[in-house]
C-alpha cells in the first residue's frame, strides 16, 4: 500500500496515512490510545502536540486527538458505578490509555484510511465490566479528515457510555474565531451559565477557558485557527455537546465533540446500547476554502 508508512520513534510505533494525492496526511499511534498525533491538510498543520507527553507513558498526552471512552468529562473522586459495583475511572475514561490493534486499511476512490480496534479485556474490565468492541475509522482526502466511531455490545447487559473526542487545534489566538449555534453554555471554570446574548469571543487572557456548549444545533462549527487556516468541524447528532478548552500561554484551543457533559453519569445521561447492537457516530475536520 503506497499510501501507508509505518515507523518507530523512541520505541513507539506510528502509522502515517496519505491522501490519494499525498498532499494531506495524518499519523496515528496505536499503542498510545490510537491517538492521531499529526494532521496535515493541503500543507497546513492542524494539530498541537506536546511530544514529551506523547513519549512518557505515565502522562496523559497533551495534544493530538485523544479518544474519550466510555465517558467524556470529569469523574468525581475517580470512581464510577456499573452493575451495582464501584469501579475506578479516570477523567475521560480508559481508551486513551490503552493499546489498540490495527485491523485494516481503507483504499477507496476518494479517500484512504486505517481502522483500529479496542476490545474488552482483563485490563478494561478493571474499570468497565462489559464485553464490547470499539472501532475507530480514520479517513483522509486532501481537505477532509473523517472519524467514525463504531461500538458493538457483546455483553448480556445494556452497554452504558457517552463518548467523545478531544482535538487540540494549533492556533494563533489573536486570530482565532468561533461560530456555532447554541442556546445554553456552562462555564466550567467559573461554575455558572454564560449569557450568550452578550457573548462575543473567547477571553484568552484568562488562565483557563472551559466552556461546555449544550445541545449544539448546528451540524457545522466554524472556526479560524489563523488567517490561513479556516476550518469546519462537521458532526452528527450524537455529539450534542461541544466543549471548548484552552490554557493561557499555550498555542492550542480544543474544540471537542462530546455525547454528554462533565459528570453526566451522575444524572444517568448514558446512551444505552442493547446486547448485540451496534452504535455509530461520525465527525470530520474540513479545510474551509471559502
Phi, psi and omega per residue, in radians:
X1 nan 1.967 -3.048
X2 -1.382 -0.046 3.140
X3 -1.742 0.081 -3.098
X4 -2.157 2.358 2.989
X5 -2.192 2.443 3.069
X6 -2.144 2.359 3.138
X7 -2.654 2.881 -3.134
X8 -2.094 2.327 3.068
X9 -2.346 2.209 -3.117
X10 0.902 0.680 3.095
X11 1.380 0.071 -3.095
X12 -1.960 2.301 -3.128
X13 -1.456 2.443 3.080
X14 -2.239 2.583 3.046
X15 -2.152 2.179 -3.126
X16 -1.927 2.228 -3.094
X17 -2.070 2.222 -3.123
X18 -1.763 2.699 2.961
X19 -1.258 3.041 -3.112
X20 -1.010 -0.689 -3.117
X21 -1.495 -0.204 -3.025
X22 1.169 0.296 3.051
X23 -1.410 -0.302 -3.141
X24 -2.336 2.724 -3.124
X25 -2.882 2.837 2.997
X26 -2.424 2.788 3.117
X27 -2.239 2.345 -3.109
X28 -2.171 2.563 3.099
X29 -1.995 1.666 -3.063
X30 -1.009 -0.680 -3.092
X31 -1.216 -0.362 -3.097
X32 -1.869 0.977 3.036
X33 1.292 0.387 -3.116
X34 0.953 0.580 -3.087
X35 -1.339 2.359 2.951
X36 -1.374 2.075 -3.067
X37 -1.752 -0.305 -3.104
X38 -2.559 2.390 3.049
X39 -2.450 2.153 3.104
X40 -2.194 2.083 3.117
X41 -1.944 1.990 3.124
X42 0.885 0.794 3.065
X43 1.498 0.053 -3.096
X44 -1.943 2.121 3.079
X45 -1.292 2.216 -2.995
X46 -1.784 -0.536 -2.958
X47 -1.912 2.582 2.980
X48 -1.537 2.542 3.057
X49 -2.651 2.254 2.966
X50 -1.661 1.835 -3.025
X51 -1.147 -0.512 3.133
X52 -1.039 -0.742 3.135
X53 -1.273 -0.455 3.109
X54 -1.142 -0.742 -3.039
X55 -1.590 -0.104 3.085
X56 -1.786 1.795 -3.034
X57 -1.257 -0.097 3.054
X58 -1.475 -0.122 -3.078
X59 -1.980 2.640 2.923
X60 -1.256 2.401 -3.129
X61 -1.237 2.218 3.045
X62 -1.749 1.738 -3.119
X63 2.373 3.120 3.142
X64 1.170 -2.574 3.132
X65 -2.285 1.444 3.081
X66 -1.112 2.553 3.083
X67 -1.664 2.244 -3.088
X68 -1.876 1.919 -3.109
X69 -2.793 2.460 0.111
X70 -1.496 0.003 3.062
X71 -2.328 2.785 2.943
X72 -2.038 2.445 3.099
X73 1.872 -2.976 -3.003
X74 -1.448 2.545 3.060
X75 -2.030 2.125 -3.117
X76 -1.200 2.192 3.093
X77 1.054 0.257 3.068
X78 1.152 0.442 -3.120
X79 -2.362 2.587 -3.123
X80 -2.585 2.611 -3.049
X81 -1.879 2.220 3.025
X82 -2.316 2.442 3.106
X83 0.906 0.619 3.082
X84 1.341 0.163 -3.108
X85 -2.238 2.545 -3.120
X86 -1.498 2.356 -3.141
X87 -2.246 2.597 3.013
X88 -1.236 2.530 3.100
X89 -2.689 2.260 3.071
X90 -1.428 2.797 2.997
X91 -0.932 2.375 3.114
X92 1.241 0.148 3.037
X93 1.459 -2.887 -3.006
X94 -1.957 -0.185 -3.037
X95 -1.066 -0.593 -3.101
X96 -1.310 -0.178 3.129
X97 -1.844 0.124 -2.978
X98 -2.029 2.509 3.057
X99 -1.292 2.360 3.130
X100 -1.881 2.831 3.131
X101 -1.863 2.335 3.013
X102 -1.427 2.100 -3.044
X103 -2.002 -0.056 3.112
X104 3.039 2.970 3.108
X105 -2.220 2.730 -3.100
X106 -1.999 2.135 3.124
X107 -2.296 1.564 -3.080
X108 -2.002 3.030 -3.048
X109 -1.012 -0.707 -3.022
X110 -1.966 -0.074 -3.072
X111 -2.709 2.731 3.027
X112 -2.067 2.873 3.139
X113 -3.086 -3.054 -3.135
X114 -2.455 2.622 3.121
X115 -2.100 2.274 3.136
X116 -2.155 2.678 -3.085
X117 -2.357 2.452 2.979
X118 -2.129 2.113 3.127
X119 -1.911 2.656 3.068
X120 -1.045 2.589 -3.072
X121 -2.714 -3.139 3.062
X122 -1.035 -0.634 3.123
X123 -1.146 -0.882 -3.085
X124 -1.144 -0.526 -3.096
X125 -1.329 -0.141 2.983
X126 -1.283 -0.272 3.114
X127 -2.001 -0.477 -2.862
X128 -2.632 1.769 -2.917
X129 -1.449 0.905 -3.068
X130 -2.312 2.664 3.002
X131 -1.645 2.183 -3.063
X132 -2.694 2.893 2.911
X133 -2.283 2.322 3.122
X134 -2.108 2.078 3.112
X135 -1.917 2.474 2.988
X136 -2.179 2.198 3.045
X137 -1.887 2.112 3.038
X138 -1.866 2.258 3.119
X139 -2.296 2.748 -3.126
X140 -2.599 2.453 2.779
X141 -2.213 -2.919 -2.985
X142 -1.112 -0.489 -3.030
X143 -2.194 -0.033 -3.067
X144 -2.325 2.227 2.969
X145 -1.922 2.085 -3.060
X146 -1.928 2.556 3.095
X147 -2.270 2.215 3.018
X148 -2.141 2.233 3.087
X149 -1.847 2.256 3.135
X150 -2.197 2.129 3.134
X151 -1.996 2.238 3.076
X152 -2.037 2.239 3.134
X153 -1.582 1.920 3.087
X154 -1.762 0.185 -3.077
X155 -1.643 2.861 3.072
X156 -1.377 -0.347 3.138
X157 -1.819 2.876 3.023
X158 -1.083 2.538 -3.090
X159 -1.750 1.956 -3.139
X160 -1.585 2.301 3.073
X161 -2.860 2.752 2.811
X162 -2.539 1.963 -2.936
X163 -1.786 3.089 3.108
X164 -3.005 -3.103 3.104
X165 -2.366 2.739 -2.949
X166 -2.271 1.051 -3.091
X167 -1.138 2.268 3.009
X168 -1.709 1.969 -3.116
X169 -1.704 2.243 3.093
X170 -1.306 2.179 -3.036
X171 -2.608 2.829 2.919
X172 -1.685 1.884 -3.016
X173 -1.121 -0.412 3.100
X174 -1.203 -0.372 -3.103
X175 -1.954 0.031 -3.078
X176 -1.236 2.370 3.013
X177 -2.382 2.739 -3.119
X178 -2.514 2.359 3.116
X179 -2.417 2.118 3.055
X180 -2.618 2.841 -3.105
X181 -1.790 1.967 -3.049
X182 -2.715 2.542 -3.131
X183 -1.886 -0.185 -3.091
X184 -2.543 2.370 -3.130
X185 -2.505 2.333 3.130
X186 -1.954 2.271 3.080
X187 -1.537 1.879 -3.046
X188 -1.385 -0.160 3.041
X189 -1.484 -0.873 -3.114
X190 -1.535 -0.093 3.090
X191 0.978 0.909 3.097
X192 -2.720 2.762 3.090
X193 -1.353 2.573 -3.083
X194 -1.601 2.416 3.021
X195 -1.383 1.666 -3.059
X196 -1.198 -0.343 3.097
X197 -1.111 -0.509 3.134
X198 -1.913 0.145 -3.102
X199 -1.420 2.160 -3.089
X200 -1.973 -0.890 -3.088
X201 -2.745 2.909 3.127
X202 -1.289 2.444 -3.141
X203 -1.706 1.646 -3.070
X204 -1.350 -0.007 3.042
X205 -1.345 -0.264 3.117
X206 -1.301 2.601 3.119
X207 -1.025 -0.617 -3.123
X208 -2.569 2.461 2.966
X209 -2.021 2.235 3.099
X210 -2.560 1.592 -3.066
X211 -1.954 2.282 3.124
X212 -1.915 1.877 3.110
X213 -1.557 2.052 -3.045
X214 -1.540 2.520 2.987
X215 0.805 0.989 -3.116
X216 -1.171 2.051 -3.042
X217 -1.374 -0.494 -3.089
X218 -1.327 2.363 3.067
X219 -1.233 -0.566 -3.109
X220 -1.971 2.313 3.013
X221 -1.845 2.136 -3.126
X222 -1.677 2.358 3.063
X223 -2.655 2.685 3.141
X224 -2.035 2.145 3.105
X225 -1.517 -0.640 2.948
X226 -2.821 -3.121 -3.015
X227 -1.068 -0.368 -3.127
X228 -1.798 -0.021 -3.087
X229 -2.294 1.650 3.051
X230 -1.880 2.241 -2.995
X231 -2.258 2.804 2.950
X232 -2.135 2.415 2.908
X233 -1.895 1.935 -3.082
X234 -1.843 2.166 -3.031
X235 -2.238 2.796 3.001
X236 -1.590 3.103 -2.989
X237 -1.233 -0.249 3.107
X238 -1.092 -0.610 3.142
X239 -1.568 1.410 -3.010
X240 -1.424 -0.339 3.133
X241 -1.934 2.556 2.995
X242 -2.144 2.110 3.101
X243 -1.789 2.306 3.099
X244 -2.009 2.098 -3.057
X245 -2.341 2.416 3.098
X246 -2.741 2.713 3.087
X247 -2.101 2.484 3.120
X248 -1.052 2.485 3.074
X249 1.309 0.132 3.036
X250 -2.029 2.416 -3.043
X251 -1.590 0.908 3.032
X252 -2.404 2.662 2.910
X253 -2.309 2.207 3.087
X254 -1.595 2.254 3.040
X255 -2.125 1.859 -2.823
X256 -2.031 2.057 3.037
X257 -1.406 2.082 -3.112
X258 -2.137 2.652 3.030
X259 -1.497 -0.223 -3.109
X260 -2.624 -2.716 -3.102
X261 -2.290 3.005 3.037
X262 -0.885 2.298 3.059
X263 1.052 0.409 3.137
X264 -1.081 -0.457 -3.139
X265 -1.102 -0.443 -3.138
X266 -1.178 -0.425 3.066
X267 -1.803 0.290 3.110
X268 0.982 0.733 -3.108
X269 -1.602 0.800 3.098
X270 -1.468 2.739 2.806
X271 -1.588 2.278 -3.118
X272 -1.865 2.019 -3.131
X273 -1.723 2.163 -3.086
X274 -1.228 2.701 3.117
X275 -0.925 2.363 3.123
X276 1.262 -0.037 3.109
X277 -1.454 2.853 3.140
X278 -2.188 2.380 3.095
X279 -1.998 2.422 3.100
X280 -2.272 2.493 3.061
X281 -2.577 2.604 -3.068
X282 -2.415 2.673 2.868
X283 -2.626 2.862 -3.131
X284 -2.499 2.605 3.021
X285 -1.905 2.114 -2.984
X286 -2.144 2.292 3.042
X287 -1.317 2.036 -3.051
X288 -1.625 1.968 -3.079
X289 -1.681 0.082 -3.140
X290 -1.297 nan nan
